[in-house]
Amino acid sequence: MNTRDQQIVKYINKHFRELQDEVSQMNGFDDFVKGGPLTKAVKMDILQIGECINNLTDEGKVQLNAKDLRGIADVRNHIAHGYITIDDQIIWEVILVRLPELIKQINSIK
C-alpha cells in the first residue's frame, strides 16, 4: 500500500473508532432515530469515512469490493445532501454490519 492510502486508512479507522464510541453511548436503534448530537456525530463519521474511501488511490480501491464502495458512497451522498428518502434503518444496518465488514477489507489492503 502506498503512503497516501496508508494515511487515508488511518483516518478511516479513526472515524470508525469514534463512530463505535458514539454508538456505544446509545441504547440501540431507538436512540439513533431520536436524533441529537450522537446521531449527528455518527452520520458525520459515516460521511467522513465515505469521503476517505473516495480519496483512496485506484490501486487501493481495486483491492476492495466495488459493491461495498458504491454502497458507502451512496450512504455518504444521502447524508451529505440530506435526501428525504434516507432510511434510518438502512443507516443502522450500515453501522452494525456493513461498515465493520468494509473496515476489515480496508485494513487488509497490502
N, C-alpha and C positions, 0 to 999 in steps of 0.2 A: 504494500500500500504506500502510495506517495505521501509526502509530508502534508500536503493540503488536505487530503482525505483523512489523515490521522487527526489533524486538528478539528475537522468537522465532526468526526466520530466522537471525540472527547466532548464537544459541545452538545451533540445529540444525547450522550449519556448523562451529562449534567442536567439537561432539561428533563430527561426521563426520570432521574432520581428525584428531582423537585416535584414532578407530577406524582410519583409514587407517594412522596411525603404528604402532598396535599390530599390525595385520595384517602390515605390512611387516617386523616383527620375527619373524614366524612363517615356518616353512618349509612353507607350504601347509596343506592340509586336515588332514593327519596331526597336525600340531602343534595345530591347533584342537581336534580331538576328544580329544587327551590331557588337555585341561583346563588348569588352572593359572591364574596371575594374569592373563596376557594374554587368555586366553579369557574369564575373568570380566569383565575390563575392556571387551572388545569387546561382550559381552552387555549390560553396563551402559550403554554408549554407545547401543546399539540401543534399550534401554528408554527412555533419556532423549530420544532423537530421537522415539520414538513418543509420549511424554508431551507434548513440544513441539508436535507436529503436532496432537494432540488439543486443545491450547490456542490454536491459530490461530483467529481470528475466522471467522464464517461467510463473510464477504467474502473472506478469504484461502483458505479451503477450497474455495470454489466454483470457483476457478481451477485446482484440482488434480484429477487423475483419481481418481474415487471408489473405483475398484478398488484403486489403489495405497494410498489412505488406509486402506481396510479391511484390506489385506494387512499394512501396518506395524502397525496396531492389533492384529491377530491375533498377529503375531510378538511384539510387546511383551507381550501378555497371557500368552502361553506362557512367556516368560522370567520375567515378574513373579510368576506364580503357580506356577511350577515344574511345569507339566504334564509328566507322564511321557512323553506321546506326542510330545514335541518331537523333531524330527529335525535333527541337526546338519548334514546335507546341505542341508536347506532353509535353515537359517540361513546357511550358507556361500554359497548362491546369492543370498540377500538381500544379504549383504555385498558380493559381487563384481559383481552385476548389478542387482538391484532398487533398492538404496539409491542408487547413483550416478545412476540414471535419475530417481529421485524427487528427489534433491538438485538436479538440473538443472531440474526442474519448479518446485521451490520457489524457486530463485533467479531464475526467470523471472517470478515474480509481480510485477505492477506496482502 
